[in-house]
Amino acid sequence: MGRHLSLAVATFGLLSPCMPAAPSPSINTDIQPPPPAPEPIEVVELPLPPVAPTEDEGACTPEINPRRTGCIAIDSHLAGGSFLPDGNHVIATVNFTGAPAAPDPASIYIGMQMIAVRTNGTTFPNGDPWKCITCGLPDENKWAREELTEYPQTFKDGRRAMAASNIVECGNAELTSSQCTPDKVHIYPIWWESGAIRELRIHPDNVHLGFSSFTQQNGALGQYAYFGRLVFNPNPDVGEPLHARYEIVNVTRLFNPDAPQPIEVKGKKLVINHDAISVGELRGFSGTGKEITYVGHPVESSNIDAFAADLTTGKVRRLTEHPEYVDPLDISPDDQWAVILDTRGTDRQMWLSGMRGIPPVTDLITTSITSATRNNGRRRFFVPWLIDYHGDRGSYFGQQINAAGDGTAGAINDPNWNTWADPRWSPDGTQVMYYQNLVLPPACGGHNPLPCPVSTAPGGRVNRLMLAKLASRSPLPPQPVAQLPEFIPWGVPVQAGDPLPVRPVPTPGTYTLEGKVSGSARVEIIGNGTSIDTIAVRYRDFSDDGVNTLAGTENVTVTRQSFSASRVDWYSDLSSRVGTKSSKRTGPGGFHLQIDALVNMFNATGTLVTTIDGVVYEPPANGT
């Protein structure tokens, strides 16, 4: 039985009372209904294997696990996954440790493995509420190229699951059945002829896949997203490994350099295209598979939002508008709801993105930097939120899923328990899985001014798997899945050896950006023709929404220190006196930030202060 933590009836809106309700530039053109009423949400912690006190051989003793079915590490590198088709199980990957040496039968419970966890309080026939699916496989059954680590996902047949770039398969047996024994389980790698793949997501049709490939262009880290078909090849004759594997074929790159770009130059004018498809980080698909979800070019400066694009028509939908950072998300099976992991309510990003209505011009060079400030290493600020199809509007910013906790150590809303990607909906739309990790050094303790918390979880573990039950909802019937063309019309079909395109950037020069409602901005872009180093903007009564009217200047320079690390020198003196009274100002010496997008450790000097209706937001101190 999962450990019951709290019954949550969360409330609407933000924890921050000064969040402006004024509309901001949006690409949602649908008529927006009134916000939904809040609903009861019960949050429980799901059971995990017992914890070994150390990672020494034999530390998982019969006293700790009398059934001899393994122990996990205190930090098991847990990654929560999606539901099995019956809705009564979720999969996860964990690191087993402390197993005795062979030939002891318990020796198989070692290393990163995939498990299934019961969500309904029942147990497997052996009495455990969880089952290890991949423990004890014969060597000839596993040709995985990577550990079973990130983004575990299930197929609708119940016989297959995916983690990292591998597929776990149990022949004709369901993964959770007693017929699924180690001798029947195989781990097959996923192979693409053009190279390494990351961020894999299964399309709801169970035959297509979305994935990303990372690049270095102009000395900076970048990525492209792709869409392709999965096929099984039992006898490959090219590429590595030359063993049975899944292959991705009929691939479309979800970026077309000849299509409209988010920001373009037309003569002496700068033009912003909010309808442009700018798939940055791939996040998955809608529940019916009609849309792809992603983090794209901002609509408002420094405001990282989630978007959806119709895979057939290319119509773009802005899923979120709140100034805080959003990234992981999952859309309900009927497409009517989303669970997002967002820093809203924590004020983590408000110092940078809280001022509304600033066009995303400096974001041509700052997006990877501003997004990296969402975390501080192991300390993440994601909170799970439930939001309807129509998204943020007026004073509605969704319903915090874990709002009802008391904030104490181990509570469902304990801020030291950080939510990690990805949340997952149950097939019937009545439950949501998410998982959390407790803050660890160096994000606390040592030179960090924040003390490290003491885990209250069983065995002192620092990972937990959570289940949110939407108690008032009726189960959804099976939902139809969208029929898609084999190649995405707005993308570009690719084959091995095709050169990567360069994302177009505006040519260096001085341009005018016209406000949609009033005023204009003078934009100076400085660079070498292939990359941009500095952007300087002067606003004169500039307004895109008729609510926020900007005046003042902003000047940003980015210096690349490596493909993932940068220094930004930021000077800002912006104000809005019409509608919301707000400002964004740096001190006399400016604001200077050094950050690595792969590490997310905050290291800054100087000041950058955003004020909204008298409430002041400042950057976090280094190490917090």
C-alpha positions, 0 to 999 in steps of 0.5 A: 500500500502506498504511504498516504500523505495528504488529501489535497483540495488545491486552489487557483492561481499563484502564491504570488499575489502581485501576478498581473492578470492582464492579457499578454501577446498570445497565439491562441485564437480560440474563444476562451471559456471561464476557468474551471472550478477547483477539484479534489486531488488526493496525493499518495506516495507509491511504494518502492523496493526497500533501501540498502544502507550502503552500496557494499556487496551483501548490504541488502540483507534478508532482514531488510528484504525478507523476500530476497527481491532486492534493495535500491540505493539511498539515491536510486536515480529514480525516473518515474514512467507512464502507466501500463494499459490497465491503469493499475501499474506505472513503470520506473527505473531505479538503481538496485544495490547491495546484492549478494554475490552469485550464485545467490539468487538475489544477486540478480537485483543489481544496477539500473533496472526497470520495475513496475509498481502497483498503483491500487494498493495490491501486490504481486503474487510474491507479496511485493507491490513492485516487480523488477522486469529486467533483473536476471536477464541472460546476456544474450537477451540484452544488447542495450547501448545505454542504461535504462535511465531516462523517460521510461514509457510504455506501449499500449500493448502492455508487452513493451516499454522504452527507457533512454534509447532502448525497448524492453520487450516480453514477447507475447506476455504482458510485462506485469504478468507472471508469464513475463519471466527473465528468460522471455525479456529482451532489451533491444537498442533503438538505432538511427542511421544518422547518429545519437538520439535523445529525448525519445517520446512514443507517439500515441499510435505506438508506431511513431516516435519523436526524438532529439539530436544535439548539435554544436553550431557557431560554438553553442549547444543546440538541438533539432527535433525529429519524427519517425517510424519504429520498425523491428529489424531482427538481422541488421547488416549495417551500423552498430550493434549488428544484433536485433534492434529497433530502427527509426525510419521515414524521418522528418526533421521538425525544422524547415529553414525556408519556413517563416522564422520567429524573428525575421528582417523585412527591409529595415523592419524587424518582424515577429512571427508568433505563428512560426513553428520553432520546436526547441526541446521536444516534450511529447505529444497530445493525448490523441497524438494530433499535436507535438508539444515543445519548448519554443521561442518565447512570445514574451522576453525571458518567458519560457513557455510550452507550445503545441503544433498540429502535426498535419496543419502546423497550427501553433498553440501557446500552452502556457503564458505565466512568466515562470519557467515551464518544461516537462508536461503531459496532455490528458488522453482526451487533449482537454487538460495538461499537467505541467511542471512549472516554477510558477508560485516559487518566484524563481524566475520573476526577477528575469521574466516577470515584466510582461509585454516585452517582445522576445528580441534579446532572446535571440541570444539569451534563451539558453541562458535564461532557461538555465537559471530555472534550477540551481544544480540538484535543487529544482523548483518545479511544482506540478500544476493542472491546467485546462486546454485553454491555458492561462487567462485572466487570474487563472493559472491552473491548480497546484496539484500538491497545494494542500500539504503543510510544507513540513519535512516530507509533506507533499509540498515540502519545497526540498522535494523537487519534481523532475520530468516527466509527469504522466496521465493514466489511460482513463484520465483520473490519475497522474504520476510524478516523481521527486528527488530530495535536495542533495549537495552541492545544492545544499550544505558545505559552502552553500548557505542552505542546509541539507534536509534530512530525509523522512522517506523509508530507509532515508531514500531521497527519491519518491514516486507520487500518484495524484488521484483526481477523485471527482473525475469519471474514467474516460473511454478509450480515445481515438488516435489521430491519423498522421501522414508518414512525413510531417508536411511542415517539416523536412524529410531527412536521410543519412548524410544530409547536412544539418541546416543552420538556424537563420538569424537576422543580419546584423544591423539597425532595425525598427520593430513596430508595436501592434498597438502603439509605439516602436522599438529601435533594435541594433543587432551586432554580430559577425553574420552567422552569429549574434553577440549583442542586441541593444533595444530602445523602446518608445511607447511600445505596446503589443497588447494595449496594456503594457506600454514600454519605455527605456532601453535594454542591452545584452551581450553574450560571450560563449565560453564553451559549447554549453557555457556562456557569460551574459552582460545585461543592462536594463532600464525599462518601465511600463506606466500604463496598465500594470506599473512595472520596471526591470532595471540593472544597477549602475554596473549592470548584471553579469551571469556565468552559467553552464546550460548542462549544469545550471549552477547560478553564478552572478554579480551585479543587480537586476531588479524587476518590480511589479505593482510595488513588489520587488523581485531580485535574483537568487544569491549564488548557491541558492 
